[in-house]
Amino acid sequence: MQASSRAPGGVLLLATAVAALTVLPLLGVVANALSAGTQLAADYLFRPRVGELLGNTALLVGATVPATVVVGAIAAWLVERTDLPGAGVWRGLLLAPLAVPAFVSAYAWVTVAPELTGFTGAALVTSMAYFPFVFLPAAALLRALDGGDEEAARSLGLSPAAAVMRTVLPRLRPALSGGALLVTLHLLAEYGVLEMMRFQTFTTAIMQRYAVGFSDASGSLLASVLLGLCLLALVAEVLARGRRRVAQVGAGAPRRPAPARLGAWTAPALAFLTALVSASLLVPIVTVIRWLVAAPSGAGPVGAHLAQVTISTLGLALLGAAAATTAALPGAWLLARHHSARTLLLERATYLASALPGVVVGLALVTLSVRWARPMYQTVGLIVVAYAILFLPRAMVSLRAGLAASRPELAEAARSLGLGGGATFRRVVLPLIGPSVLTGMVLVALAVGTELTATLLLAPTGTDTLALAFWREASELDYAAAAPYAAVMVALSAPLTILLRRQIVEVP
């Protein structure tokens, strides 16, 4: 990572505007929490129930995040740096769980094993649903890293494992820490999985409080605790990521090292990946197909509604993906090229609102739009703003990894030849980070297509989505009626995961 003395004023202004926009819902939450008064807030927060919620949330994060990091890193290493049989097929299968919404996986596991609820079920489902967030950046970075350092270490007498630990693992820190941060933020804001698994955390408690009364300050008080947990996660990620440069220095093209031979470990590696794909992909897919077969035939009105909500979901996903990725670009670029305390603060600010449940962000935007921008209320524009705020970290992590792996010397050379800043970005930087831009857009689109609570609050009257339709039926335990919506969500997400696989393969 390279820092320069002065960041361009226009880019800095854009990044500041994005950070301010993402902080707006937080101001609404904090203002509502403070309205309770100091004494009442202290009495409410220092209760055994809040301690139980904090313990449950910490337990889930403490179990799921390490599991996803270990599983995602091992899977990425097996696929990208070993002679694993069928590596290309496994690469696609390990990304495929991104096509299955987490609450659909929970729905599948609940119907297959009804006794698998509480912490065990929640940890299993979230680990299986979220490990691709670590696998994706780790696999992409492993494919892009120059193998020269690793080969040099082995030529000096280090064993293959020691060479990896000394030369590769430190350079994987940005990908692993970024993926772990995404998993943590998703866990803090997760609702559908935890509600189905009957495991209470701050998010489920906040939803219950807002169901009782939207203006109830207790929900905002609980949300303020989530903000504190998010701040801890952001600080931990900064410490874990480090400042080590990832991109190659000097002339020449990066070269891939010779694949490590698994030998006797081939069978255990294949068994590990088979179990992982079965738990994360096969169980939900087979369950959805089973319920589709069990659904009554001749459901004409359901078919018409399916087409309507599919079109609506696709449109919102495309708009949300474009908005979030565009908004993330200034902050990611500043952090990569003009690293300073100020640019780090701007980038970190964009993560805060994503740790809040969608209902909190949605309610804050409803309040702000009604009071200060009434024409925005009940418009597609407002819900797209909510998606950008909630899912901007997905785009930010992807862009940050892409910029870290692109050599800043190329942009400096273009400027030395007379190109301006805008032309340099368009002709040099953007082509280099193009795969990361597309990856960020795909990750956001996948999230928008399965968002529940903010969509329910902010969507214009008459607008419905696949996620909302699925949740209505599943909440009534009508699993057969919910299955068609789940199947279409998976079918729409599948091409996007194929795009993600191509981005890994096409990394230079």
C-alpha positions as CSV (number, residue, x, y, z in Angstrom):
1,M,0.0,0.0,0.0
2,Q,1.3,3.3,-1.0
3,A,0.6,6.7,0.7
4,S,1.0,10.0,-1.0
5,S,1.2,13.4,0.6
6,R,-2.0,15.0,-0.6
7,A,-5.3,13.4,-1.6
8,P,-7.2,14.9,-4.6
9,G,-9.8,17.4,-3.3
10,G,-12.6,16.1,-5.5
11,V,-12.2,12.5,-4.6
12,L,-11.9,13.4,-0.9
13,L,-15.1,15.4,-1.1
14,L,-17.0,12.5,-2.7
15,A,-15.7,10.1,0.0
16,T,-16.7,12.5,2.7
17,A,-20.2,12.8,1.2
18,V,-20.6,9.0,1.1
19,A,-19.4,8.6,4.7
20,A,-21.8,11.3,5.8
21,L,-24.7,9.6,4.1
22,T,-24.0,6.3,5.8
23,V,-23.8,8.0,9.2
24,L,-27.2,9.6,8.9
25,P,-29.2,6.6,10.1
26,L,-26.8,6.3,13.0
27,L,-27.6,9.8,14.1
28,G,-31.3,8.9,14.1
29,V,-30.6,5.9,16.2
30,V,-28.4,7.7,18.7
31,A,-30.9,10.6,19.0
32,N,-33.8,8.3,19.7
33,A,-31.7,6.4,22.2
34,L,-30.7,9.6,24.0
35,S,-34.4,10.6,24.3
36,A,-34.8,8.0,26.9
37,G,-32.6,9.9,29.4
38,T,-29.4,8.8,31.0
39,Q,-30.9,7.1,34.0
40,L,-33.6,5.2,32.1
41,A,-31.0,4.2,29.5
42,A,-28.6,2.8,32.1
43,D,-31.5,1.0,33.9
44,Y,-32.5,-0.6,30.6
45,L,-29.1,-1.6,29.3
46,F,-27.7,-3.0,32.6
47,R,-30.3,-5.7,32.8
48,P,-29.7,-9.5,32.8
49,R,-31.6,-9.8,29.5
50,V,-29.2,-7.4,27.7
51,G,-26.3,-9.3,29.2
52,E,-27.8,-12.5,27.8
53,L,-28.2,-11.0,24.3
54,L,-24.6,-9.7,24.5
55,G,-23.4,-13.2,25.4
56,N,-25.4,-14.9,22.7
57,T,-24.1,-12.4,20.0
58,A,-20.5,-12.7,21.2
59,L,-20.8,-16.5,21.2
60,L,-22.2,-16.7,17.7
61,V,-19.5,-14.3,16.4
62,G,-16.8,-16.1,18.3
63,A,-17.8,-19.4,16.8
64,T,-18.8,-18.5,13.2
65,V,-16.0,-16.0,12.3
66,P,-13.0,-18.3,13.1
67,A,-14.9,-21.2,11.4
68,T,-15.4,-19.2,8.2
69,V,-11.8,-17.9,8.1
70,V,-10.3,-21.4,8.6
71,V,-12.7,-23.1,6.2
72,G,-12.5,-20.4,3.6
73,A,-8.7,-20.2,3.7
74,I,-8.2,-24.0,3.6
75,A,-10.6,-24.3,0.7
76,A,-9.0,-21.5,-1.2
77,W,-5.5,-23.0,-0.7
78,L,-6.7,-26.4,-1.9
79,V,-8.3,-25.0,-5.0
80,E,-5.6,-22.5,-6.0
81,R,-2.3,-23.8,-4.8
82,T,-2.5,-27.6,-4.9
83,D,-2.9,-30.4,-7.5
84,L,-6.4,-31.0,-6.2
85,P,-8.4,-33.1,-8.8
86,G,-11.1,-31.1,-10.4
87,A,-10.0,-27.8,-8.9
88,G,-12.1,-25.8,-11.4
89,V,-15.3,-27.7,-10.5
90,W,-14.6,-27.3,-6.8
91,R,-14.0,-23.5,-7.3
92,G,-17.5,-23.1,-8.7
93,L,-19.1,-25.4,-6.0
94,L,-17.5,-23.4,-3.2
95,L,-18.9,-20.2,-4.5
96,A,-22.3,-21.6,-5.2
97,P,-23.6,-21.2,-1.6
98,L,-23.6,-17.4,-2.3
99,A,-26.6,-18.2,-4.6
100,V,-28.5,-19.6,-1.6
101,P,-29.8,-17.0,0.8
102,A,-28.9,-17.7,4.4
103,F,-32.5,-17.8,5.5
104,V,-33.3,-20.3,2.8
105,S,-30.5,-22.5,4.2
106,A,-32.0,-22.1,7.6
107,Y,-35.4,-23.0,6.2
108,A,-33.9,-26.2,4.7
109,W,-32.1,-27.3,7.8
110,V,-35.2,-26.6,10.0
111,T,-37.3,-28.9,7.7
112,V,-34.6,-31.6,7.5
113,A,-33.6,-31.6,11.2
114,P,-36.2,-29.7,13.3
115,E,-34.3,-30.4,16.5
116,L,-31.3,-28.5,15.1
117,T,-32.2,-25.1,16.6
118,G,-30.6,-22.7,19.1
119,F,-26.9,-21.9,19.0
120,T,-25.8,-25.1,17.3
121,G,-28.1,-24.6,14.4
122,A,-27.4,-20.9,14.1
123,A,-23.7,-21.4,14.1
124,L,-23.9,-24.2,11.5
125,V,-26.1,-22.3,9.1
126,T,-24.2,-19.0,9.3
127,S,-20.9,-20.7,8.9
128,M,-22.0,-22.6,5.9
129,A,-23.7,-19.6,4.4
130,Y,-20.9,-17.1,5.0
131,F,-17.6,-18.9,4.4
132,P,-17.6,-17.9,0.7
133,F,-17.1,-14.3,1.9
134,V,-13.6,-15.5,3.0
135,F,-13.0,-18.0,0.2
136,L,-13.7,-15.5,-2.6
137,P,-11.1,-12.8,-1.7
138,A,-8.6,-15.4,-0.5
139,A,-8.8,-17.5,-3.7
140,A,-8.6,-14.3,-5.9
141,L,-5.6,-13.1,-4.0
142,L,-3.8,-16.5,-4.0
143,R,-4.3,-16.6,-7.8
144,A,-2.9,-13.0,-8.2
145,L,0.1,-13.3,-5.8
146,D,3.6,-13.7,-7.3
147,G,5.1,-17.1,-6.5
148,G,8.7,-15.8,-6.6
149,D,9.0,-15.2,-2.8
150,E,7.6,-18.6,-2.0
151,E,10.0,-20.3,-4.4
152,A,12.9,-18.3,-3.1
153,A,12.0,-19.4,0.5
154,R,11.9,-23.1,-0.5
155,S,15.2,-22.7,-2.3
156,L,16.7,-21.5,0.9
157,G,15.8,-24.8,2.7
158,L,12.3,-24.0,4.1
159,S,9.7,-26.8,3.8
160,P,6.6,-26.1,1.7
161,A,4.5,-25.5,4.7
162,A,7.1,-23.1,6.3
163,A,7.5,-21.2,3.0
164,V,3.8,-20.7,2.9
165,M,3.6,-19.5,6.5
166,R,6.5,-17.1,5.9
167,T,5.7,-15.6,2.5
168,V,2.1,-16.3,1.5
169,L,0.0,-16.1,4.7
170,P,1.2,-12.6,5.7
171,R,0.1,-11.3,2.3
172,L,-3.3,-13.0,2.6
173,R,-4.1,-10.8,5.7
174,P,-6.0,-8.2,3.7
175,A,-8.3,-10.8,2.1
176,L,-8.8,-12.9,5.3
177,S,-9.4,-9.9,7.5
178,G,-11.7,-8.3,5.0
179,G,-13.7,-11.5,4.7
180,A,-13.9,-11.9,8.4
181,L,-15.1,-8.3,8.8
182,L,-17.9,-9.0,6.3
183,V,-18.9,-12.1,8.1
184,T,-18.9,-10.3,11.5
185,L,-21.1,-7.4,10.1
186,H,-23.5,-9.9,8.6
187,L,-23.8,-11.8,11.9
188,L,-24.4,-8.6,13.8
189,A,-27.3,-7.7,11.5
190,E,-28.6,-11.2,10.7
191,Y,-32.3,-11.7,11.4
192,G,-33.9,-14.4,9.2
193,V,-31.5,-17.3,10.2
194,L,-31.6,-16.5,13.9
195,E,-35.4,-16.1,13.9
196,M,-35.9,-19.5,12.2
197,M,-33.3,-21.1,14.5
198,R,-34.9,-19.5,17.6
199,F,-31.6,-18.1,18.8
200,Q,-31.9,-14.6,20.3
201,T,-29.4,-11.9,19.6
202,F,-29.5,-8.1,19.6
203,T,-31.0,-8.1,16.1
204,T,-33.9,-10.4,16.9
205,A,-34.6,-8.4,20.1
206,I,-34.5,-5.1,18.2
207,M,-37.0,-6.5,15.7
208,Q,-39.3,-7.5,18.5
209,R,-39.0,-4.1,20.1
210,Y,-39.8,-2.3,16.9
211,A,-42.8,-4.6,16.3
212,V,-44.2,-3.3,19.6
213,G,-43.6,0.3,18.8
214,F,-41.6,2.0,16.1
215,S,-40.8,5.0,18.3
216,D,-39.8,2.9,21.3
217,A,-36.4,4.1,22.5
218,S,-35.6,0.6,23.8
219,G,-35.0,-0.6,20.3
220,S,-32.6,2.3,19.6
221,L,-30.8,1.6,22.9
222,L,-30.2,-2.0,21.8
223,A,-29.1,-0.8,18.4
224,S,-26.6,1.5,20.0
225,V,-25.0,-1.6,21.6
226,L,-24.7,-3.1,18.1
227,L,-22.9,0.1,17.0
228,G,-20.4,-0.4,19.8
229,L,-19.8,-4.0,18.7
230,C,-19.4,-2.9,15.1
231,L,-16.7,-0.3,16.2
232,L,-14.9,-3.1,18.0
233,A,-15.0,-5.2,14.8
234,L,-13.7,-2.4,12.7
235,V,-10.7,-1.7,15.0
236,A,-9.9,-5.4,15.2
237,E,-9.9,-5.7,11.4
238,V,-7.5,-2.7,11.1
239,L,-5.1,-4.4,13.5
240,A,-5.4,-7.8,11.8
241,R,-5.0,-6.5,8.3
242,G,-1.6,-4.8,8.7
243,R,0.1,-2.6,6.2
244,R,2.2,-5.2,4.2
245,R,2.2,-4.5,0.5
246,V,0.5,-7.2,-1.7
247,A,1.3,-6.1,-5.2
248,Q,4.5,-7.1,-6.9
249,V,7.3,-4.5,-7.0
250,G,9.5,-4.2,-10.0
251,A,9.4,-5.3,-13.6
252,G,8.1,-8.6,-14.9
253,A,4.8,-10.4,-14.7
254,P,3.7,-12.4,-11.6
255,R,4.2,-16.1,-11.9
256,R,2.3,-18.8,-10.3
257,P,4.2,-21.3,-8.2
258,A,4.2,-25.0,-9.0
259,P,1.1,-26.6,-7.3
260,A,1.8,-28.4,-4.1
261,R,1.4,-32.1,-4.2
262,L,-1.3,-33.4,-1.9
263,G,-0.2,-37.0,-2.1
264,A,-1.8,-39.0,0.7
265,W,-3.8,-35.9,1.7
266,T,-5.8,-36.0,-1.5
267,A,-8.6,-38.3,-0.1
268,P,-9.0,-36.2,3.1
269,A,-9.0,-33.0,1.1
270,L,-11.7,-34.3,-1.2
271,A,-13.7,-35.6,1.8
272,F,-13.5,-32.2,3.5
273,L,-14.7,-30.3,0.4
274,T,-17.5,-32.8,-0.2
275,A,-18.8,-32.4,3.3
276,L,-18.5,-28.6,3.0
277,V,-20.4,-28.5,-0.3
278,S,-23.0,-30.9,0.9
279,A,-23.8,-28.9,4.1
280,S,-23.8,-25.5,2.4
281,L,-25.3,-26.3,-1.0
282,L,-26.7,-29.8,-1.3
283,V,-29.0,-29.7,1.7
284,P,-30.8,-26.5,0.8
285,I,-31.1,-27.3,-2.9
286,V,-32.5,-30.8,-2.3
287,T,-34.9,-29.4,0.3
288,V,-36.2,-26.7,-2.0
289,I,-36.7,-29.3,-4.8
290,R,-38.5,-31.6,-2.4
291,W,-40.9,-28.9,-1.4
292,L,-41.4,-27.9,-5.0
293,V,-42.5,-31.4,-5.8
294,A,-44.8,-31.4,-2.8
295,A,-46.4,-28.0,-3.8
296,P,-50.0,-28.3,-5.3
297,S,-50.2,-28.1,-9.1
298,G,-52.1,-25.6,-11.1
299,A,-51.1,-22.6,-9.0
300,G,-51.9,-19.9,-11.7
301,P,-52.0,-16.9,-9.4
302,V,-48.8,-17.9,-7.7
303,G,-47.1,-18.2,-11.1
304,A,-48.3,-14.7,-12.1
305,H,-47.0,-13.3,-8.8
306,L,-43.7,-15.1,-9.2
307,A,-43.1,-13.2,-12.5
308,Q,-44.1,-9.9,-10.9
309,V,-41.8,-10.2,-7.9
310,T,-39.0,-11.6,-10.0
311,I,-38.9,-8.5,-12.2
312,S,-39.1,-6.2,-9.2
313,T,-36.3,-8.1,-7.4
314,L,-34.0,-7.9,-10.5
315,G,-34.6,-4.2,-10.9
316,L,-33.8,-3.4,-7.3
317,A,-30.8,-5.6,-7.3
318,L,-29.2,-3.9,-10.3
319,L,-29.9,-0.4,-9.0
320,G,-28.6,-1.3,-5.5
321,A,-25.4,-2.9,-6.9
322,A,-24.6,0.1,-9.1
323,A,-25.2,2.6,-6.3
324,A,-23.2,0.8,-3.7
325,T,-20.2,0.1,-5.9
326,T,-20.1,3.6,-7.2
327,A,-20.3,5.0,-3.7
328,A,-17.6,2.7,-2.4
329,L,-15.0,3.6,-5.1
330,P,-13.8,7.0,-3.8
331,G,-13.1,5.7,-0.2
332,A,-11.5,2.5,-1.4
333,W,-9.2,4.4,-3.8
334,L,-8.2,7.0,-1.2
335,L,-7.4,4.3,1.3
336,A,-5.2,2.4,-1.2
337,R,-3.4,5.4,-2.7
338,H,-3.5,8.1,0.0
339,H,-3.5,6.2,3.2
340,S,-3.9,8.5,6.3
341,A,-5.8,8.7,9.5
342,R,-8.5,10.8,7.7
343,T,-9.0,8.4,4.7
344,L,-9.1,5.4,7.1
345,L,-11.8,7.2,9.2
346,L,-13.8,7.9,6.0
347,E,-13.6,4.2,5.0
348,R,-14.4,2.9,8.4
349,A,-17.5,5.1,8.7
350,T,-19.1,3.4,5.7
351,Y,-19.1,0.1,7.7
352,L,-21.1,1.3,10.7
353,A,-24.6,1.3,9.4
354,S,-24.2,-2.2,7.9
355,A,-24.0,-3.7,11.4
356,L,-27.5,-2.5,12.1
357,P,-30.6,-4.5,11.2
358,G,-32.3,-3.3,8.0
359,V,-35.3,-2.3,10.0
360,V,-33.3,0.2,12.0
361,V,-31.8,1.8,8.8
362,G,-35.1,1.7,7.1
363,L,-36.9,3.5,10.0
364,A,-34.2,6.1,10.2
365,L,-34.5,6.9,6.5
366,V,-38.3,7.0,6.8
367,T,-38.0,9.6,9.6
368,L,-35.4,11.6,7.7
369,S,-37.3,11.6,4.4
370,V,-40.6,12.6,6.0
371,R,-39.1,15.4,7.9
372,W,-36.5,16.8,5.4
373,A,-37.1,15.2,2.0
374,R,-40.7,14.3,1.7
375,P,-40.6,13.8,-2.1
376,M,-38.2,10.9,-1.5
377,Y,-40.6,9.0,0.7
378,Q,-42.1,5.9,-0.8
379,T,-39.8,6.1,-3.9
380,V,-37.4,3.6,-5.4
381,G,-34.7,6.2,-4.9
382,L,-35.0,5.9,-1.1
383,I,-34.8,2.2,-1.0
384,V,-31.8,2.2,-3.3
385,V,-30.1,4.6,-0.8
386,A,-30.9,2.1,2.0
387,Y,-29.3,-0.7,0.0
388,A,-26.2,1.4,-0.7
389,I,-25.8,2.1,3.0
390,L,-26.4,-1.4,4.1
391,F,-24.3,-3.2,1.6
392,L,-21.6,-0.8,0.7
393,P,-19.0,-2.8,2.7
394,R,-19.4,-5.7,0.3
395,A,-18.3,-3.5,-2.5
396,M,-15.6,-1.7,-0.4
397,V,-13.9,-5.0,0.6
398,S,-13.8,-6.2,-3.0
399,L,-12.5,-2.8,-4.3
400,R,-9.9,-2.6,-1.6
401,A,-8.5,-6.0,-2.4
402,G,-8.4,-5.2,-6.1
403,L,-6.6,-1.8,-5.5
404,A,-4.1,-3.5,-3.1
405,A,-3.2,-6.0,-5.8
406,S,-2.8,-3.4,-8.6
407,R,0.5,-1.6,-8.9
408,P,0.4,2.2,-8.2
409,E,3.5,2.6,-10.3
410,L,1.5,2.1,-13.5
411,A,-0.7,5.1,-12.6
412,E,2.3,7.2,-11.7
413,A,3.9,6.3,-15.0
414,A,0.7,7.4,-16.9
415,R,0.7,10.7,-15.0
416,S,4.4,11.3,-15.8
417,L,3.5,10.9,-19.5
418,G,1.0,13.8,-19.3
419,L,-2.3,12.1,-18.5
420,G,-4.6,13.9,-16.0
421,G,-6.0,12.2,-12.9
422,G,-9.4,11.4,-14.5
423,A,-7.8,10.0,-17.6
424,T,-5.3,7.9,-15.6
425,F,-8.1,6.4,-13.6
426,R,-10.2,5.6,-16.7
427,R,-7.4,4.2,-18.9
428,V,-5.1,2.6,-16.3
429,V,-6.6,2.1,-12.9
430,L,-10.2,1.0,-13.9
431,P,-9.1,-1.8,-16.3
432,L,-6.8,-3.2,-13.6
433,I,-9.6,-3.2,-10.9
434,G,-12.4,-4.1,-13.3
435,P,-12.7,-7.7,-11.9
436,S,-13.0,-6.3,-8.4
437,V,-15.6,-3.8,-9.5
438,L,-17.7,-6.5,-11.0
439,T,-17.2,-8.7,-8.0
440,G,-18.4,-6.0,-5.7
441,M,-21.5,-5.4,-7.8
442,V,-22.3,-9.1,-7.8
443,L,-21.9,-9.4,-4.1
444,V,-24.2,-6.4,-3.5
445,A,-26.8,-7.6,-6.0
446,L,-26.9,-11.0,-4.2
447,A,-27.5,-9.2,-0.9
448,V,-30.2,-6.9,-2.3
449,G,-32.1,-9.8,-3.8
450,T,-32.5,-11.4,-0.4
451,E,-32.9,-8.3,1.9
452,L,-36.0,-8.5,4.1
453,T,-36.7,-5.8,6.6
454,A,-35.5,-2.5,5.0
455,T,-37.4,-3.6,1.8
456,L,-40.6,-4.1,3.7
457,L,-40.4,-0.6,5.2
458,L,-39.2,1.4,2.3
459,A,-40.5,-0.3,-0.9
460,P,-43.2,1.8,-2.6
461,T,-46.7,0.7,-2.1
462,G,-47.4,-2.4,-4.2
463,T,-43.8,-3.3,-4.6
464,D,-43.0,-6.9,-3.6
465,T,-39.8,-9.0,-3.8
466,L,-39.0,-12.7,-3.8
467,A,-37.5,-12.5,-0.3
468,L,-40.6,-10.8,1.2
469,A,-42.9,-13.3,-0.5
470,F,-40.8,-16.3,0.7
471,W,-40.7,-15.0,4.3
472,R,-44.5,-14.5,4.4
473,E,-45.1,-18.1,3.5
474,A,-42.2,-19.6,5.6
475,S,-43.4,-17.6,8.6
476,E,-46.7,-19.4,8.3
477,L,-44.9,-22.7,8.1
478,D,-46.3,-23.2,4.6
479,Y,-43.0,-24.6,3.3
480,A,-44.5,-25.8,0.0
481,A,-45.8,-22.4,-0.8
482,A,-42.5,-20.8,0.1
483,A,-40.4,-23.2,-2.1
484,P,-41.1,-21.5,-5.5
485,Y,-39.9,-18.2,-4.3
486,A,-36.8,-19.8,-2.8
487,A,-36.2,-21.7,-6.1
488,V,-36.3,-18.5,-8.2
489,M,-34.0,-16.7,-5.8
490,V,-31.4,-19.5,-6.2
491,A,-32.0,-19.5,-10.0
492,L,-31.4,-15.8,-10.3
493,S,-28.3,-15.9,-8.0
494,A,-26.7,-18.8,-9.8
495,P,-25.5,-16.7,-12.9
496,L,-24.0,-14.1,-10.5
497,T,-22.0,-16.8,-8.7
498,I,-20.7,-17.9,-12.1
499,L,-19.5,-14.4,-12.7
500,L,-17.7,-14.5,-9.4
501,R,-15.9,-17.7,-10.4
502,R,-14.8,-16.1,-13.6
503,Q,-13.4,-13.1,-11.8
504,I,-11.2,-15.5,-9.8
505,V,-10.1,-17.4,-12.9
506,E,-9.4,-14.2,-14.9
507,V,-7.2,-12.5,-12.2
508,P,-3.9,-12.0,-14.0
